[in-house]
Amino acid sequence: MAKDIFEKIKENRGPIGQHAKGVHGYFTFPKLEGEIGNKMMFRGKECLVWSVNNYLGLANHPEVRKADADAAAKWGMAYPMGARMMTGQTSEHEALENELSDFMKTEDTILLNFGYQGMVSAIDCLVDRGDVIVYDSESHACILDGMRLHAGKRFVFKHNDMESFDKQMSRASKLVENTDGGILVITEGVFGMAGDQGDLKGIVDFRKSGKYDFRLFVDDAHGFGTIGETGMGAGEAQGVHEEIDVLFGTFAKSMASIGAFISAKEHIIEFMRYNMRSQMFAKSLPMPLVVGARKRLELLRTQPEHKENLWKIASALQKGLKENGFNIGETNSAVTPVNLQGNLAEATNMTFDLRENYSIFCSIVIYPVVPKDTIMLRLIPTAAHTLEDVEYTIETFKKVKAKLDKGEYKAEKLANVEVDK
């Protein structure tokens, strides 16, 4: 007799879902309210927030808010109706793609309705059964899900480990000799949890040496707009931007909106327009989001002070944490992880203390995203934060770390929080 699939999910709720009843509404699916900024409301109280990807502080920039509002008033959220290939094409969509191509110094660009969905579909579009994917072990979930659609082989190399990369590329190269396929290397410009940049230069050096023949696909969601001299991302920062064959960026981080894009050679983007299923069979990006993205890109290009302010805050935060003995890993981006030792119960008690007694809201990252008995407090500095915010946070972290080290957060169960459903 077949097993009832819904009985099966009752028995196995997943590594995080198994804790849902105790954490939902507080540690997971919390409600931050009020205008997006360095301080927001959580459960009726103002908190200093380090968990919003508003890197450049554009979410409430007056020009951005006006552009969004004017576009919504003029077009509504419905226009255009239908997929772009059929009835959803507009001059505004084309203009945004052209402006992104100019900014990224590439031949062409395709807009994506969502970053996650777009990445999954892009991988499916670009490779077939005979091709091999070689990817970094710390790649984002959207990359992993995209590879699940791949009918061919895939090999994973240890995170940013060029010796491991060499080994996996050797395996891939031997395999494609028999499959008449090619190799697509996938990595990230900035890894969103640890904050370290992908070793794009190291990967490119292998191709320049002539040892391996492959194409390079880079997900630079966290790098676009935040690093590199002009904000083009990790490729620009490492001097290899022109060596990236397919570059993915999102509007959901530095541009504080929704949607994404892929930039590449013209023939690659043309192929994707006619073969990328998530865009061919999905409604076009609504006009207010497109017009709003054009304004955000304009500010990113013409007002470098937003990126400068981001880095003033990020540098002060990271420098202060390191000087006070905190382990922030190998981050060389704005993403700032604070790695501590403790179990899940300790993590919830410490986070509860931070939010309720110190009014600091930051994301808590636990296993399986990080190793067991590791607590990561992930901080996202933004241009909207102040140096006073940084100073207060560092002083608070010193206090809660001392409590953690003394065992004051030890408990048999997760922190018990009453949450109005």
C-alpha positions as CSV (number, residue, x, y, z in Angstrom):
1,M,0.0,0.0,0.0
2,A,1.3,3.5,-0.9
3,K,2.3,5.7,2.0
4,D,0.2,8.8,2.5
5,I,2.5,11.7,1.6
6,F,0.8,14.0,4.1
7,E,1.3,11.5,6.9
8,K,5.0,11.4,5.9
9,I,5.5,15.1,6.3
10,K,3.8,14.9,9.8
11,E,6.6,12.5,10.7
12,N,9.4,14.5,9.2
13,R,9.0,18.3,9.5
14,G,12.5,19.1,8.3
15,P,15.6,20.3,10.2
16,I,14.1,23.7,10.9
17,G,10.4,23.0,10.6
18,Q,10.6,20.5,13.5
19,H,11.0,23.5,15.8
20,A,8.2,25.5,14.1
21,K,5.7,25.4,17.0
22,G,8.2,26.9,19.4
23,V,9.8,29.5,17.2
24,H,7.2,30.6,14.6
25,G,6.4,34.3,14.8
26,Y,9.5,35.2,16.9
27,F,12.7,33.5,15.7
28,T,11.2,32.5,12.4
29,F,8.7,34.6,10.4
30,P,9.0,37.6,12.8
31,K,7.1,40.8,11.9
32,L,9.2,44.0,11.5
33,E,7.0,47.0,11.1
34,G,7.3,50.7,10.3
35,E,9.4,52.4,7.6
36,I,12.5,50.4,6.5
37,G,15.6,51.8,8.2
38,N,18.1,51.3,11.0
39,K,15.4,51.2,13.6
40,M,12.0,49.5,13.2
41,M,9.2,48.2,15.4
42,F,9.2,44.6,16.7
43,R,6.4,43.4,18.9
44,G,5.5,47.0,19.7
45,K,9.0,48.2,20.6
46,E,11.6,50.0,18.6
47,C,14.7,47.9,17.8
48,L,18.0,48.6,16.2
49,V,17.7,46.3,13.1
50,W,20.7,44.6,11.4
51,S,18.7,42.2,9.3
52,V,17.4,44.1,6.3
53,N,19.2,44.0,2.9
54,N,18.8,47.7,2.4
55,Y,22.5,48.1,1.7
56,L,22.5,51.5,0.2
57,G,19.6,52.9,2.2
58,L,17.5,53.4,-0.9
59,A,14.3,51.9,0.5
60,N,13.1,55.3,1.8
61,H,15.1,57.6,-0.4
62,P,12.7,60.4,-1.4
63,E,13.4,60.1,-5.1
64,V,12.9,56.4,-5.0
65,R,9.6,56.7,-3.0
66,K,8.3,59.3,-5.5
67,A,9.3,57.3,-8.5
68,D,7.5,54.2,-7.1
69,A,4.4,56.2,-6.2
70,D,4.2,58.1,-9.5
71,A,4.6,54.9,-11.5
72,A,2.0,53.1,-9.4
73,A,-0.4,56.0,-9.9
74,K,0.2,56.1,-13.6
75,W,0.3,52.4,-14.4
76,G,-1.2,50.4,-11.5
77,M,0.3,47.0,-10.6
78,A,-1.4,45.1,-13.4
79,Y,0.3,46.6,-16.5
80,P,1.7,44.9,-18.5
81,M,-0.5,41.8,-18.6
82,G,1.0,38.5,-19.8
83,A,4.5,37.2,-20.4
84,R,6.9,39.5,-22.3
85,M,7.1,37.2,-25.3
86,M,3.4,37.5,-25.8
87,T,1.8,40.8,-24.4
88,G,4.1,41.9,-21.6
89,Q,6.8,43.8,-23.5
90,T,7.2,47.6,-22.9
91,S,9.7,50.3,-23.8
92,E,10.4,50.7,-20.0
93,H,11.5,47.1,-19.7
94,E,13.8,47.5,-22.7
95,A,15.2,50.7,-21.3
96,L,16.0,49.1,-18.0
97,E,17.8,46.2,-19.7
98,N,19.8,48.6,-21.8
99,E,20.7,50.8,-18.8
100,L,21.8,47.7,-16.9
101,S,23.9,46.6,-19.8
102,D,25.6,50.0,-19.9
103,F,26.2,49.9,-16.2
104,M,27.6,46.4,-16.2
105,K,29.6,47.0,-19.4
106,T,28.1,43.9,-21.1
107,E,26.4,43.5,-24.5
108,D,22.9,42.6,-23.3
109,T,20.7,41.9,-20.3
110,I,17.5,40.1,-19.5
111,L,15.2,41.0,-16.7
112,L,14.0,38.4,-14.3
113,N,10.8,38.5,-12.2
114,F,12.5,37.0,-9.2
115,G,16.1,36.2,-8.4
116,Y,15.6,32.8,-6.9
117,Q,13.2,31.6,-9.7
118,G,15.4,33.2,-12.3
119,M,18.6,31.5,-11.2
120,V,16.9,28.1,-11.1
121,S,15.6,28.6,-14.6
122,A,18.8,30.1,-16.0
123,I,20.8,27.0,-15.0
124,D,18.2,24.7,-16.6
125,C,18.3,26.8,-19.7
126,L,22.0,26.9,-20.2
127,V,23.1,23.3,-19.9
128,D,21.9,20.0,-21.3
129,R,22.5,16.3,-20.6
130,G,26.0,16.3,-22.1
131,D,27.2,19.3,-20.1
132,V,28.9,19.2,-16.6
133,I,28.4,21.7,-13.9
134,V,31.3,22.4,-11.4
135,Y,30.2,24.5,-8.4
136,D,31.3,25.8,-5.0
137,S,30.1,23.9,-2.0
138,E,28.7,27.0,-0.3
139,S,26.5,28.0,-3.3
140,H,23.1,29.5,-2.5
141,A,20.0,27.3,-2.4
142,C,18.8,28.7,-5.7
143,I,21.9,27.4,-7.4
144,L,21.4,24.0,-5.8
145,D,17.8,23.9,-6.9
146,G,18.7,24.9,-10.4
147,M,21.2,22.0,-10.6
148,R,18.5,19.6,-9.5
149,L,16.9,20.2,-12.9
150,H,20.2,19.4,-14.7
151,A,20.1,16.0,-16.4
152,G,23.9,15.8,-16.6
153,K,26.7,15.4,-14.1
154,R,27.8,17.9,-11.5
155,F,30.9,18.1,-9.3
156,V,31.3,20.2,-6.2
157,F,34.6,21.7,-5.1
158,K,35.4,22.8,-1.5
159,H,34.5,26.4,-0.8
160,N,37.0,28.7,-2.5
161,D,39.6,25.9,-2.5
162,M,41.5,26.1,-5.8
163,E,43.2,22.7,-5.2
164,S,39.8,21.1,-4.9
165,F,38.6,23.1,-7.9
166,D,41.5,21.8,-10.0
167,K,40.6,18.2,-9.0
168,Q,36.9,18.5,-9.9
169,M,37.7,20.3,-13.2
170,S,40.0,17.5,-14.1
171,R,37.1,15.0,-13.5
172,A,34.7,17.2,-15.5
173,S,37.1,17.6,-18.4
174,K,37.6,13.9,-18.8
175,L,33.9,13.3,-18.7
176,V,32.9,15.8,-21.4
177,E,35.4,14.2,-23.7
178,N,32.9,11.4,-23.9
179,T,29.7,13.4,-23.8
180,D,30.5,16.0,-26.4
181,G,29.4,18.6,-23.8
182,G,30.9,21.6,-22.1
183,I,31.6,22.7,-18.6
184,L,29.8,25.5,-16.7
185,V,31.4,26.7,-13.5
186,I,29.0,28.3,-11.0
187,T,30.1,30.3,-8.0
188,E,29.1,33.5,-6.1
189,G,30.5,36.9,-6.1
190,V,29.7,37.3,-2.4
191,F,28.6,34.4,-0.3
192,G,25.6,35.7,1.6
193,M,26.1,34.0,4.9
194,A,29.9,34.2,5.5
195,G,30.4,37.4,3.5
196,D,33.5,36.3,1.7
197,Q,33.9,36.8,-2.0
198,G,34.2,33.9,-4.3
199,D,37.7,33.4,-5.7
200,L,36.8,34.6,-9.1
201,K,40.4,35.5,-10.0
202,G,41.6,32.1,-9.0
203,I,39.0,30.4,-11.2
204,V,39.7,32.7,-14.1
205,D,43.5,32.1,-13.8
206,F,42.9,28.4,-14.5
207,R,41.2,29.3,-17.8
208,K,43.8,31.8,-18.7
209,S,46.5,29.2,-18.2
210,G,44.8,27.0,-20.8
211,K,44.5,24.1,-18.5
212,Y,40.7,23.9,-18.7
213,D,38.1,25.2,-21.1
214,F,34.9,26.3,-19.4
215,R,32.3,29.1,-19.0
216,L,31.8,31.0,-15.8
217,F,28.4,31.9,-14.3
218,V,28.6,34.2,-11.2
219,D,25.7,34.9,-8.8
220,D,26.6,38.3,-7.4
221,A,23.4,39.2,-5.6
222,H,25.2,40.7,-2.6
223,G,28.1,42.2,-4.6
224,F,26.1,44.1,-7.2
225,G,25.9,47.8,-6.0
226,T,28.1,47.3,-3.0
227,I,31.6,46.4,-4.1
228,G,33.9,47.3,-6.9
229,E,34.9,50.9,-7.8
230,T,31.6,51.6,-9.6
231,G,29.5,48.9,-7.8
232,M,29.6,46.3,-10.6
233,G,30.4,43.7,-8.0
234,A,33.1,41.1,-7.1
235,G,34.4,40.7,-10.6
236,E,35.2,44.4,-10.7
237,A,36.7,44.3,-7.3
238,Q,39.0,41.4,-8.3
239,G,39.8,42.8,-11.7
240,V,38.2,40.0,-13.7
241,H,34.7,41.5,-14.5
242,E,35.3,41.0,-18.3
243,E,36.1,37.3,-17.7
244,I,32.7,36.5,-16.3
245,D,30.5,34.9,-19.0
246,V,27.1,35.1,-17.3
247,L,26.5,37.5,-14.4
248,F,23.5,37.5,-12.2
249,G,22.4,40.4,-10.0
250,T,19.3,41.1,-8.0
251,F,17.2,44.2,-7.2
252,A,16.4,42.8,-3.7
253,K,19.6,43.8,-2.0
254,S,21.4,47.1,-2.9
255,M,18.4,48.4,-4.8
256,A,15.8,47.5,-2.1
257,S,13.1,46.2,-4.5
258,I,12.2,43.0,-6.2
259,G,13.3,41.4,-9.4
260,A,16.7,40.5,-10.9
261,F,18.7,40.4,-14.1
262,I,21.3,38.5,-16.0
263,S,24.0,40.2,-18.2
264,A,26.1,38.5,-20.8
265,K,27.0,38.5,-24.5
266,E,24.1,39.3,-26.8
267,H,23.8,35.8,-28.3
268,I,23.6,34.3,-24.8
269,I,20.8,36.7,-23.7
270,E,18.9,36.2,-26.9
271,F,19.0,32.4,-26.4
272,M,17.7,32.9,-22.8
273,R,14.9,35.1,-23.9
274,Y,13.6,32.4,-26.1
275,N,14.4,29.4,-23.9
276,M,14.2,30.4,-20.3
277,R,11.0,28.9,-19.1
278,S,10.5,31.0,-16.0
279,Q,10.4,34.1,-18.1
280,M,8.7,32.7,-21.2
281,F,5.7,31.4,-19.2
282,A,5.4,34.0,-16.4
283,K,3.8,37.4,-16.2
284,S,6.0,40.4,-17.0
285,L,7.5,42.4,-14.2
286,P,4.9,45.1,-13.2
287,M,5.6,48.6,-14.5
288,P,6.1,50.3,-11.1
289,L,8.8,47.8,-10.3
290,V,10.5,48.5,-13.6
291,V,10.3,52.3,-13.4
292,G,11.4,52.1,-9.8
293,A,14.4,50.0,-10.7
294,R,15.4,52.5,-13.3
295,K,15.4,55.3,-10.6
296,R,17.4,53.1,-8.2
297,L,20.0,52.3,-10.9
298,E,20.3,56.0,-11.7
299,L,21.0,56.8,-8.0
300,L,23.5,53.9,-7.8
301,R,25.3,55.3,-10.8
302,T,25.2,59.0,-9.9
303,Q,25.3,59.1,-6.1
304,P,28.3,57.1,-5.0
305,E,27.9,58.6,-1.5
306,H,25.4,55.8,-0.7
307,K,28.0,53.1,-1.2
308,E,30.6,55.2,0.6
309,N,28.2,55.5,3.6
310,L,27.6,51.8,3.6
311,W,31.3,51.1,3.8
312,K,31.9,53.7,6.5
313,I,29.4,51.7,8.6
314,A,30.5,48.2,7.5
315,S,34.2,49.0,8.1
316,A,33.6,50.5,11.6
317,L,31.4,47.5,12.5
318,Q,33.9,44.9,11.3
319,K,36.9,46.7,12.7
320,G,35.3,47.1,16.1
321,L,34.1,43.5,16.3
322,K,37.6,42.1,15.5
323,E,39.3,44.5,17.9
324,N,37.0,43.1,20.7
325,G,37.8,39.5,19.9
326,F,34.8,38.5,17.9
327,N,35.2,35.9,15.1
328,I,33.7,37.4,11.9
329,G,35.3,34.8,9.6
330,E,36.8,35.8,6.3
331,T,34.3,38.4,5.2
332,N,35.5,40.9,2.6
333,S,32.0,42.3,1.9
334,A,29.4,44.2,3.9
335,V,27.9,41.0,5.2
336,T,29.1,40.6,8.8
337,P,28.8,37.3,10.5
338,V,29.5,36.9,14.2
339,N,30.4,33.3,14.9
340,L,29.8,32.0,18.5
341,Q,29.8,28.5,20.1
342,G,26.6,27.2,21.5
343,N,23.6,25.0,20.9
344,L,20.1,25.8,19.6
345,A,18.6,26.5,23.0
346,E,21.4,28.9,23.9
347,A,21.0,30.6,20.5
348,T,17.3,31.2,21.2
349,N,17.9,32.5,24.7
350,M,20.7,34.8,23.6
351,T,18.6,36.2,20.7
352,F,15.6,36.7,23.0
353,D,17.9,38.7,25.4
354,L,19.2,40.8,22.5
355,R,15.8,41.7,21.3
356,E,13.9,42.1,24.5
357,N,16.5,43.6,26.9
358,Y,18.9,45.4,24.5
359,S,16.5,46.2,21.6
360,I,18.8,44.8,18.9
361,F,17.3,42.7,16.1
362,C,19.7,40.6,14.1
363,S,19.2,37.3,12.3
364,I,20.1,34.1,14.0
365,V,21.6,31.4,11.8
366,I,21.8,27.8,13.0
367,Y,22.3,24.3,11.8
368,P,22.0,23.1,9.0
369,V,23.0,26.5,7.5
370,V,26.1,26.5,9.8
371,P,27.8,23.5,11.5
372,K,26.2,22.0,14.7
373,D,26.9,23.9,17.9
374,T,27.7,27.1,16.0
375,I,25.6,30.2,16.4
376,M,25.9,32.8,13.7
377,L,24.5,36.3,14.3
378,R,24.4,37.8,10.8
379,L,24.6,41.5,10.6
380,I,23.8,43.5,7.5
381,P,25.2,47.1,7.8
382,T,23.5,49.7,5.6
383,A,24.0,53.3,4.6
384,A,21.0,54.1,6.9
385,H,22.9,53.0,10.1
386,T,25.0,55.4,12.2
387,L,28.3,55.1,14.0
388,E,26.4,55.3,17.2
389,D,24.5,52.2,16.2
390,V,27.8,50.5,15.6
391,E,29.2,51.5,19.0
392,Y,26.1,50.4,20.9
393,T,26.0,47.0,19.1
394,I,29.6,46.2,19.8
395,E,29.2,47.1,23.5
396,T,26.0,45.0,23.7
397,F,27.6,42.0,21.9
398,K,30.5,42.1,24.5
399,K,27.9,41.8,27.2
400,V,25.9,38.9,25.7
401,K,29.1,37.0,24.8
402,A,30.2,37.2,28.4
403,K,26.8,35.8,29.4
404,L,27.1,33.0,26.8
405,D,30.7,32.1,28.0
406,K,29.4,32.0,31.6
407,G,26.7,29.6,30.7
408,E,23.8,32.0,31.5
409,Y,21.9,31.0,28.3
410,K,22.1,27.3,28.9
411,A,18.8,25.5,28.8
412,E,17.2,22.2,28.0
413,K,14.5,23.8,25.8
414,L,14.2,26.6,23.3
415,A,13.3,30.0,24.7
416,N,9.6,30.0,25.4
417,V,8.1,33.1,23.7
418,E,4.4,33.9,23.7
419,V,3.5,35.2,20.2
420,D,0.1,36.4,19.1
421,K,-0.7,34.4,16.0
